Amino acid sequence: MMRHVTSREHTPRRPIGMAVILIVTGAVGLLGAFSLVLDAFAKYQHPTKPLSCDVNPFVSCSDVMATWQAHLLGFPNPLIGVMGFVAPIAVGAMLLSGGVIRSRAFWTTFNVGVFLAWLLVTWFFTQAVFAIGKLCPWCMLAWSATIPMFWVFTAWNMRYGGLPFGDRGRRIGAAVLPYAWIIVLVNYLVIIVTILIVFPQLLRMLF
């Protein structure tokens, strides 16, 4: 895995692993967001017709779409995802092709964007579970993509000097990066356990 190209350090190796993670998670998140946009259009055309993701009383895109939380900025949240998930795909493609960006400000800004995406899906998860009382399958697909994108990329970014934390930040990143997937799994586990506690009916439906 190569280092970031910053004002302080550079190596010629391409970070293929990180590039693939960004492309795959970006594509999965984009699929979830785009599917929600299509379902929103379908709902506008046929307001009373159930959507394919209306699975049961607890898992229903239609019910979630009708809430204010699904229109956080005054328009459907999936539009944010359609625009936002293009960025990691583009950055991943750039890294995979051997592209070089020497600006630490770029990597810091991109990391802030990924953090805000994780913060948004975490907020929406809490709203869906504790306030709305409904789950949206396409939303959960976007959550599942954003979580590894944030944790793995942030550890990698710190390790290779893309964040302005100096040598100490690089040491922390180097220590965390090999175990970043454990953090991802813990994040997933918190979501799954919370959902099963709040919606025990789902567990009974599965078994």
GIMO-V111753 format. One record per pair of residues at least 24 apart in sequence whose C-alpha atoms are under 10 Angstrom apart, sorted by the first residue. I is the first residue (numbers start at 1). J is the second residue. Records with the same first field share a line. If there is no record, write none. Layout:
I: J, J
This chain:
1: 156, 160
2: 95, 160
3: 156, 157, 159, 160, 161, 162
4: 95, 100, 101, 102, 103, 104, 107, 156, 157, 158, 159, 160, 161, 162
5: 99, 100, 101, 102, 103, 104, 107, 160, 161, 162
6: 100, 101, 102, 103, 104, 105, 106, 107, 160, 161, 162, 163
7: 101, 102, 103, 104, 161, 162
8: 102, 103, 104, 161, 162
9: 102, 160, 161, 162
10: 100, 102, 160, 161
12: 98, 99, 100
13: 95, 98
14: 94, 95, 96, 97, 98, 99, 100
15: 92, 95, 96, 97, 98, 156
16: 92, 93, 95, 96, 97, 98
17: 92, 95, 96
18: 91, 92, 95, 96, 149, 152, 153, 156, 157
19: 88, 89, 90, 91, 92, 93, 94, 95, 96, 97, 98, 153
20: 89, 92, 93, 95, 96
21: 88, 89, 92, 145, 148, 149, 152, 153
22: 85, 87, 88, 89, 90, 91, 92, 93, 95, 145, 146, 148, 149, 150, 152, 153
23: 85, 86, 87, 88, 89, 90, 91, 92, 93, 94, 95, 96, 149
24: 88, 89, 92, 145, 149
25: 85, 88, 89, 92, 141, 142, 143, 144, 145, 146, 147, 148, 149, 150
26: 81, 82, 84, 85, 86, 87, 88, 89, 90, 91, 92, 142, 145, 146, 149
27: 85, 86, 88, 89, 142, 145
28: 85, 141, 142, 143, 144, 145, 146
29: 78, 81, 82, 84, 85, 86, 88, 138, 139, 140, 141, 142, 143, 144, 145, 146, 149
30: 78, 79, 81, 82, 83, 84, 85, 86, 89, 141, 142, 145
31: 81, 82, 85, 138, 141, 142, 145
32: 78, 81, 82, 85, 137, 138, 139, 140, 141, 142, 143, 144, 145
33: 77, 78, 79, 80, 81, 82, 83, 84, 85, 138, 139, 141, 142
34: 78, 79, 81, 82, 83, 138
35: 78, 82, 138, 139
36: 61, 62, 65, 76, 77, 78, 79, 81, 82, 136, 137, 138, 139
37: 76, 77, 78, 79, 81, 82
38: 78
39: 65, 138
40: 65, 66, 76, 78
53: 135, 136, 137, 138
54: 135, 136, 137
55: 135, 136, 137
56: 134, 135, 202, 205
57: 133, 134, 135, 201, 202
58: 129, 133, 134, 135, 136, 199, 201, 202
59: 133, 134, 135, 136, 137, 202
60: 133, 134, 135, 136, 137, 138
61: 134, 135, 136, 137, 138, 139
62: 134, 135, 136
63: 132, 133, 134, 135, 136
64: 127, 128, 132, 133, 134, 135, 136, 139
65: 136
66: 132
67: 128, 132
68: 132
69: 123, 124, 127, 128, 131, 132
70: 124, 127, 128
72: 120, 124
77: 120, 139
78: 138, 139, 142
80: 117
81: 117, 139, 142
84: 113, 114, 117
85: 114, 117, 142, 145, 146
87: 113, 114
88: 113, 114, 149
102: 162
103: 162
104: 157, 161, 162, 163, 164
105: 162, 163, 164
106: 162, 163
107: 154, 157, 158, 161, 162, 163, 164
108: 154, 157, 158, 161, 162, 163, 164
109: 162, 163
110: 153, 154, 157, 162
111: 149, 150, 153, 154, 157, 158, 162, 163
112: 150, 154, 163
113: 150
114: 146, 147, 149, 150, 151, 153, 154
115: 146, 147, 149, 150, 151, 153, 154
116: 150
117: 142, 143, 146, 147, 149, 150
118: 142, 143, 145, 146, 147, 148, 149, 150, 151
119: 146, 147, 150
120: 146
121: 146, 147
122: 146, 147, 187, 191
125: 191, 194, 195
126: 191, 194, 195
128: 195
129: 191, 194, 195, 198, 199
130: 194, 195, 198
133: 195, 198, 199
134: 199
135: 195, 199
140: 191
143: 188, 191
144: 184, 187, 188, 191
147: 183, 184, 185, 187, 188
148: 180, 181, 183, 184, 185, 187, 188
149: 184
150: 180, 184
151: 176, 177, 180, 181, 182, 183, 184, 187
152: 176, 177, 178, 179, 180, 181, 182, 183, 184
153: 177, 180
154: 180
155: 179, 180
156: 180
